[in-house]
């Protein structure tokens, strides 16, 4: 679990062209041998093919065989003629080979509708947490898995076709909610399914099926039964199994929309919506995705015939959350399998801690940030940033991060082309308010690193960096939670000061209209009326406490914009915090 981080470290102190690859040249022909990491229980996969292809109910071979079985069972037909019937693939299971994070971003930009996975897909459930490792690939290559229509127009990202599939697709989700019910007329739906499948495959065989009155649901049911998969995917729901197509329709027919609402328990605010997470919904090889809105609600596109699996992914265009307790660096995600309806859940415990980190970062990047600059954007040399969350223990954090002092958050930055920015957050042992503050604090370091206009960031003194970060942190916290307090407590420590040497309350004192300093120790704060945007501008255009004070006086004079102070008032306030 040890991580080597040779970066500049700042802490939140506690005490203070389409290129197809020939599959024959790759590992796609072998079945992945499931391994389990002894300490973490991580499911390690080493091949894009996870389960025995011979029993894959969605393979073209098995779906064609199932179709022939249904034709022979339903119609008196010449066996030789039937044996000539086959389905053509309508979907491809592929592995994209993205050139690093930049390549992955370019792939998503080329087709934003792609639902990409960092682990292989399979007709069976894949046990989580899971990591895919292909030792034959260079470290610079990021493998991403997806299914695409057989006529898909590939872009410049290299790819491999792993398997040809025939999938009975859900219907397009173009109906109103009250129309998306399971009892939709079966004949109407079957005609729609055959028409949809024919767009991606040869229509002749499908036309024959329609003439014979054989539905794709029947074929799918037969393939699932034939391969022994029926008990794993289709739920009987206490219904008697009758003759097809009645049984197939009762279990697979009609389809309905799925969605839900995700929330989490905040220790101070109670139940809160989880906004902005990416939710995937689907089964086996067929997936769609949506994002939660401001109320935590989402709707997965299309109408679904099966119970589906859900997964909440804590990733965004500019950052993602990573599990700090794994040596493999898995992304944090929450799954909910075999759901016959909407996914409505309120996360608690460690998952709620993840949600708090996500909520703080998502707000700073994409939500209400009070006119402040976006912390960072992706560049060719520095793509999506990892926010590493430690929630199970403190030891892993201390071993991996190695910040100076007793910290609960660290920022690692490096201008090198080969290193990405990182934030580490110790969530273990802290309540929601402190986790939120820590995430905002470290994100503000990233913002200053990205947006600083004067001086070299690495040459700025600690008091300058931490005064800014503490100020932004406390401003966000006050807006969300009310007065964040002069002290906070942990499980094993009480009355820990929010302000102390280097981590000063200068920003709060520039803004508020109270005479007491932010630490409540002196009544010398006669400066007021600055807004948080003024403060950010001043910090980014200065490089020391003295030049900051000069910039504030020159660019934001008293008597304008609601600001009130004298030169001596400003001098006294700066002197107090610098000598603390």
C-alpha positions, 0 to 999 in steps of 0.5 A: 500500500506504499505510495512514493510521492516525490511532490511538493507537499502542502498539508491541512494541519490537524494541530496547527486515425482508427487503429484496430489491433489484431486480437491474435496478437493480444491476450483476448483469447485467454480466460482471465484467472481470478486472483484475490489480493490477500490483504485487500480482497481485490479481484484481480483480472488479467484478461478481457475474457472473464468467464467461459465463452462457451457458456456466454448466452449473448455470443453470436454462436449461442444466440444463433443456436438458440434461435434454431432450437426455437424454430425447430420447436415451433415450426415443422421445418427441414432441419438442414434448412434450419441449420443454415440459419444464423444471426449476425452480430449487432454489437462488439465487445471491445478494448480501447487502448488509450494513450494515458489520461489524455488519450482516455479524455480524447476517447470520451470527447470523440464519443461522449455516449460511450460507457467505458469501464476500467475492468473487463465486461462479462455475462456474469457479475464481476465481483468488486472491488476489481482491478484489471492488470495486463502485464503485456501493455506499456504503463502508459496505456490505459485499457478501457472496455465497452460494447459498441454497435457493429457498425460503430465508426471508430475514432483515432484510439486504438482498439481490439475486438474481443468478442462478437455479440447479439444483444436484445436491446432495451427500447429507446426511452422516448415514452412518458414515465406513466407509459413505461410499464411492464405490461406494454403490448408484447406484439408491439414491443417485439416488432419494435425490438426486431426493427431495432435489431435489424438496423445493426444486423442483416434483416433477412433472418430477423424477418423470417423470425417475425414471419414465424411469430418467434420473438427475440425474447424467446431466443434470448430466453432459450440461450439463457436456459441452454447455457445454464444462465437463466437462474443467474440473471432472470428472476422468476419472482414466484411465477410459474414457468409456462410454455414460451413465449408466455414465460419469456414475456412475463419475465422479459417483456415490456420493459420500463425506465429505471432511475432513482435518487442518491443521498448521504448522511451529513453529520451536521446537516442530516440527509443531503442529495448526492449531486454530480456522480455518474451512475451506470445502469445495465447488465452484462454487456449492455450499459447506459449512464446518467448523472445525478442532479441537484436533488440526487435524482437520475434516470437511466436512458431506455426501457429495460426488460431485466432487473439491472445493476447500478453503479455510482462512480465518483469521477468527473472530467477534472478529478476522481476519487481513489481508494487510499487503502489499496495498492492498486489505486481503485476508483471509489464506486458503490454498486447495487445489483439485481434491482427490479426498480429504482435505486433509492438509497441514503449512504451512511458510514464510510460511503457517506465520507466519500460523498462528503469529499465528492460534494466539496470537490464537485462544488469547488469545480462545478457548483457555487464557488462564489466567483472564485476561479476553477481550481484547475483544468486538464492539460496535455501534460496533467490530466484528471486529478486523483483525490485519494480518500483514506477512510478505514484507518490513519496508518495507511495515510501516514505511510503513503502521504508523509506530509510534514507534521500531523496532517489530515490533508495533503496536496501533491503538485509537480510541474513534470510532464510525468506526474499528475497533481494529487490530493490526499484526504484523511477522512477516518476519525473525522465528521462531515464538517472537517472532511468537507473543510479538508477537501476545500482546503486542499483544493484551494492549494491546487487552485493557487498552484494553477492560478498564481500569477506572481512569483513561483508557487514553490517559492511562496512561504508557508504562511502565505499559502496556508493563510489563503487555503485556510481562508477559502476553507473557512469561507466555504464551510461558513456558507455550508454549515454556518459558523465553522467555529474556532475549535474542532474536535476528533475522536481522540483530541478536543479543542483543536484550534482552527487558527494558529501560526501559518494557518491564520485567520486573516482572510476571515478578518478582511471579510467580516465586520466584527472587531474581534480577530477570527481566533477571538483573542484580540479586539483589533479587527477594524478592517471589513467589507472585502469579498472573497473574490477580492481576496483571491485576486490579491493573493494570486497577484502577490507573492508575500504577506507584505506585497499582499497588504500593499496590493489590497491597499492599492487595488481595493481602497477603503470607502469603495465596495463596502470596504472600511479600514485605515492604513494603520488598521490594516498594518495592525491586523497583518502584524498580529497574524504574522507574529502569531 
